[in-house]
Amino acid sequence: MPYGDINFGKLFPCECKQQEMSAGRQARLERYSNLGPLTHLTFETLIETGRSSDPKNQELFKKALAATKAFAKKPDGWLVLTGSSGSGKTHLAASVANNLIKAGQPALFIVVPDLLDHLRSTFSPGSEISYDELFNQVLNAPLLILDDLGTQSSTAWAQEKLFQIVNNRFNSKLPTIFTTNLMPEELPERLRTRLTDVTLSQVFLVGESQHPLMTNISPLELSLLKTMTFDNFDSQRLDLPSDQRQNIELAFRRAHNYAQKPEGWQILVGTHGCGKTHLAAAIANYRLQSGHPVEFQIVPEFLDHLRFTFDPGSKITYDSLFERVKKAPLLVLDDIGAQTSTPWAQEKLYQVINYRYNDKLPTVFTTVLDLEELEDRLSSRMMDTSLSNMFHIMAPDYRSDREPKRPSIKQKGKGKQK
């Protein structure tokens, strides 16, 4: 700076140091957030109408998405997202956290049963953090996201700790997001009165709560999955670059070959909407049409159904469902990695996968995650090349290709290629 300039003689970090400081702050915010593998859940990776084929649920999801995006720009008050497992509540909530972290603002994400487990563990002599330190961190987080409210154990101690957190943030009007499978009227009264207070809280139903196991409906009996066959899978994708087109054709051939003779594990990895679920459902439908039994389960819904079997109104027992899935001659587990990471959910899923690993039972997995991002006990088995065949689908979300695109400068005047 020239002599006389207001900044003359002052020290400023160089561009490299600024980038280093920014990266360090970003890393600290990510560690603080407790998001773990959920850092990939962003607004950009969301399907704007949600994953349901029901127009009513799609409209509900759009409204929840709009409110969540507005909250992410200016966190104020409370946002309560209710709906069935797999409806997209956790994705919406994690998107807010990731959006804030990208903007350099803190957010703390924690699954309610995990939070209560962590609080209990602080009483252990070997705990690295004290009870007061953890409790105060949650009480006073600038933005707190409590995921899966209602799945925690209902002990008096757990209820009281949770109420203290909710009540403190209610009195202080601290920005908070809740996700829950329960409808507001199903929550305990002390929580319900605070979560539904219209002066502070917005409540959005993300998707109609359904319990298919009450009528013992398989996901493959649902209209959308029934139509997913090899015959109507677009393996050409002429709109794609040649390398992606060859990749999707190879994915189709491998899935078709596997359907003819299922052996080992077939793992399909790729972004939302790339065709993973269609190919997995096509394998299942092919086997069913050939007269062979198949079990198709969407992982978050499967775990939700397991929980529901403990309800007195359930028409299926826990043991019958768990054993049916665990020992199925062919099992398709769709969207592994999308489930909430409660210890109970992790353990149930591990028990299913470990049994099938030891018995070498044919299994198809789909996931948007790299296998290294899954829990170690799962990834180590799924990466065993003596049993598993992993295929990464490079194609983008085919849904976005349906929207008309403006031609680039090079394409103007040239007919659209088919």
LINMO-V478943 format. One record per residue. RES is the residue in three letters. PSI is psi as a letter, one per 20 degrees, with the letter a starting at -180 (NA if undefined). BURIAL is 1 if it has 16 or more other ideal C-beta (glycine too) atoms within 10 Angstrom, else 0. Layout:
res: [RES & RES]
psi: [PSI & PSI]
burial: [BURIAL & BURIAL]
This chain:
res: [MET & PRO & TYR & GLY & ASP & ILE & ASN & PHE & GLY & LYS & LEU & PHE & PRO & CYS & GLU & CYS & LYS & GLN & GLN & GLU & MET & SER & ALA & GLY & ARG & GLN & ALA & ARG & LEU & GLU & ARG & TYR & SER & ASN & LEU & GLY & PRO & LEU & THR & HIS & LEU & THR & PHE & GLU & THR & LEU & ILE & GLU & THR & GLY & ARG & SER & SER & ASP & PRO & LYS & ASN & GLN & GLU & LEU & PHE & LYS & LYS & ALA & LEU & ALA & ALA & THR & LYS & ALA & PHE & ALA & LYS & LYS & PRO & ASP & GLY & TRP & LEU & VAL & LEU & THR & GLY & SER & SER & GLY & SER & GLY & LYS & THR & HIS & LEU & ALA & ALA & SER & VAL & ALA & ASN & ASN & LEU & ILE & LYS & ALA & GLY & GLN & PRO & ALA & LEU & PHE & ILE & VAL & VAL & PRO & ASP & LEU & LEU & ASP & HIS & LEU & ARG & SER & THR & PHE & SER & PRO & GLY & SER & GLU & ILE & SER & TYR & ASP & GLU & LEU & PHE & ASN & GLN & VAL & LEU & ASN & ALA & PRO & LEU & LEU & ILE & LEU & ASP & ASP & LEU & GLY & THR & GLN & SER & SER & THR & ALA & TRP & ALA & GLN & GLU & LYS & LEU & PHE & GLN & ILE & VAL & ASN & ASN & ARG & PHE & ASN & SER & LYS & LEU & PRO & THR & ILE & PHE & THR & THR & ASN & LEU & MET & PRO & GLU & GLU & LEU & PRO & GLU & ARG & LEU & ARG & THR & ARG & LEU & THR & ASP & VAL & THR & LEU & SER & GLN & VAL & PHE & LEU & VAL & GLY & GLU & SER & GLN & HIS & PRO & LEU & MET & THR & ASN & ILE & SER & PRO & LEU & GLU & LEU & SER & LEU & LEU & LYS & THR & MET & THR & PHE & ASP & ASN & PHE & ASP & SER & GLN & ARG & LEU & ASP & LEU & PRO & SER & ASP & GLN & ARG & GLN & ASN & ILE & GLU & LEU & ALA & PHE & ARG & ARG & ALA & HIS & ASN & TYR & ALA & GLN & LYS & PRO & GLU & GLY & TRP & GLN & ILE & LEU & VAL & GLY & THR & HIS & GLY & CYS & GLY & LYS & THR & HIS & LEU & ALA & ALA & ALA & ILE & ALA & ASN & TYR & ARG & LEU & GLN & SER & GLY & HIS & PRO & VAL & GLU & PHE & GLN & ILE & VAL & PRO & GLU & PHE & LEU & ASP & HIS & LEU & ARG & PHE & THR & PHE & ASP & PRO & GLY & SER & LYS & ILE & THR & TYR & ASP & SER & LEU & PHE & GLU & ARG & VAL & LYS & LYS & ALA & PRO & LEU & LEU & VAL & LEU & ASP & ASP & ILE & GLY & ALA & GLN & THR & SER & THR & PRO & TRP & ALA & GLN & GLU & LYS & LEU & TYR & GLN & VAL & ILE & ASN & TYR & ARG & TYR & ASN & ASP & LYS & LEU & PRO & THR & VAL & PHE & THR & THR & VAL & LEU & ASP & LEU & GLU & GLU & LEU & GLU & ASP & ARG & LEU & SER & SER & ARG & MET & MET & ASP & THR & SER & LEU & SER & ASN & MET & PHE & HIS & ILE & MET & ALA & PRO & ASP & TYR & ARG & SER & ASP & ARG & GLU & PRO & LYS & ARG & PRO & SER & ILE & LYS & GLN & LYS & GLY & LYS & GLY & LYS & GLN & LYS]
psi: [q & q & p & i & q & h & j & p & j & q & p & q & q & r & g & g & h & g & h & g & g & g & h & g & h & g & h & g & h & h & g & h & h & k & h & c & i & j & i & i & n & r & h & h & j & q & p & h & j & a & i & q & i & p & h & g & h & h & h & g & g & g & g & h & g & g & h & g & g & h & h & h & h & n & o & p & b & q & p & o & o & r & r & q & p & j & i & j & g & h & g & g & g & h & h & g & g & h & g & g & g & h & j & k & q & q & p & p & p & p & p & g & h & g & g & h & g & g & g & g & i & i & i & q & h & j & p & i & q & r & g & h & g & g & g & h & g & g & g & j & p & h & p & p & o & o & q & l & p & i & i & q & q & k & q & h & g & g & g & g & g & g & h & g & g & g & h & g & h & g & h & i & l & p & p & q & p & q & q & q & i & q & q & h & i & i & q & q & g & h & g & g & h & g & h & j & o & i & i & h & q & p & p & p & o & h & q & p & p & q & n & h & i & h & j & l & p & q & h & i & i & q & g & g & h & h & i & n & r & h & h & j & p & n & i & g & m & i & i & q & q & h & h & h & g & h & g & h & h & h & g & g & g & g & g & g & g & h & h & h & n & o & p & b & p & p & p & o & p & r & r & p & j & i & j & g & h & g & g & g & h & h & g & g & h & g & g & g & h & j & j & q & q & q & o & p & p & o & g & h & h & g & h & g & h & g & g & h & i & i & p & h & i & p & j & q & q & g & g & g & g & g & h & g & g & h & j & p & h & p & p & o & o & p & l & p & i & i & q & q & l & q & h & g & g & g & g & g & g & g & g & g & g & h & g & h & g & h & i & l & p & p & p & p & q & q & q & i & q & q & h & i & i & r & q & g & h & g & h & h & g & h & j & o & i & i & h & q & o & p & p & o & p & i & q & r & o & h & h & h & i & i & p & p & q & p & q & r & h & h & i & p & i & p & q & p & q & NA]
burial: [0 & 0 & 0 & 0 & 0 & 0 & 0 & 0 & 0 & 0 & 0 & 0 & 0 & 0 & 0 & 0 & 0 & 0 & 0 & 0 & 0 & 0 & 0 & 0 & 0 & 0 & 0 & 0 & 1 & 0 & 0 & 1 & 1 & 1 & 1 & 0 & 0 & 1 & 0 & 1 & 1 & 1 & 1 & 0 & 0 & 1 & 1 & 0 & 1 & 1 & 1 & 1 & 0 & 1 & 0 & 0 & 1 & 1 & 0 & 1 & 1 & 0 & 0 & 1 & 1 & 0 & 1 & 1 & 0 & 0 & 1 & 1 & 0 & 0 & 1 & 0 & 0 & 1 & 1 & 1 & 1 & 1 & 1 & 1 & 1 & 1 & 1 & 1 & 1 & 1 & 1 & 1 & 1 & 1 & 1 & 1 & 1 & 1 & 1 & 1 & 1 & 0 & 0 & 0 & 0 & 0 & 1 & 1 & 1 & 1 & 1 & 1 & 1 & 1 & 1 & 1 & 1 & 1 & 1 & 0 & 0 & 0 & 0 & 0 & 0 & 0 & 0 & 0 & 0 & 0 & 0 & 0 & 0 & 1 & 1 & 0 & 0 & 1 & 0 & 0 & 1 & 0 & 1 & 1 & 1 & 1 & 1 & 1 & 1 & 1 & 1 & 1 & 0 & 0 & 0 & 0 & 0 & 1 & 1 & 0 & 1 & 1 & 0 & 0 & 1 & 1 & 0 & 0 & 1 & 1 & 0 & 0 & 0 & 1 & 1 & 1 & 1 & 1 & 1 & 1 & 1 & 1 & 0 & 1 & 0 & 0 & 1 & 0 & 0 & 0 & 1 & 0 & 0 & 1 & 1 & 1 & 0 & 0 & 0 & 1 & 1 & 1 & 1 & 1 & 1 & 1 & 1 & 0 & 1 & 1 & 1 & 1 & 1 & 0 & 0 & 0 & 0 & 0 & 1 & 1 & 0 & 1 & 0 & 0 & 1 & 0 & 0 & 1 & 0 & 1 & 0 & 0 & 1 & 0 & 1 & 0 & 1 & 0 & 1 & 1 & 0 & 0 & 0 & 1 & 1 & 0 & 1 & 1 & 0 & 0 & 1 & 1 & 0 & 0 & 1 & 1 & 0 & 1 & 1 & 0 & 0 & 1 & 0 & 1 & 1 & 1 & 1 & 1 & 1 & 1 & 0 & 1 & 1 & 1 & 1 & 1 & 1 & 1 & 1 & 1 & 1 & 1 & 1 & 1 & 1 & 1 & 1 & 1 & 0 & 0 & 0 & 0 & 0 & 1 & 1 & 1 & 1 & 1 & 1 & 1 & 1 & 1 & 1 & 1 & 1 & 1 & 1 & 1 & 1 & 0 & 0 & 0 & 0 & 1 & 0 & 0 & 0 & 0 & 0 & 0 & 1 & 1 & 0 & 0 & 1 & 1 & 0 & 1 & 0 & 1 & 1 & 1 & 1 & 1 & 1 & 1 & 1 & 1 & 1 & 1 & 1 & 1 & 0 & 1 & 1 & 1 & 0 & 1 & 1 & 0 & 0 & 1 & 1 & 0 & 0 & 1 & 1 & 0 & 0 & 0 & 1 & 1 & 1 & 1 & 1 & 1 & 1 & 1 & 1 & 0 & 1 & 0 & 0 & 1 & 0 & 0 & 0 & 1 & 1 & 0 & 1 & 1 & 0 & 0 & 0 & 0 & 1 & 1 & 0 & 1 & 1 & 0 & 1 & 1 & 1 & 1 & 0 & 1 & 0 & 0 & 0 & 0 & 0 & 0 & 0 & 0 & 0 & 0 & 0 & 0 & 0 & 0 & 0 & 0 & 0 & 0 & 0 & 0]
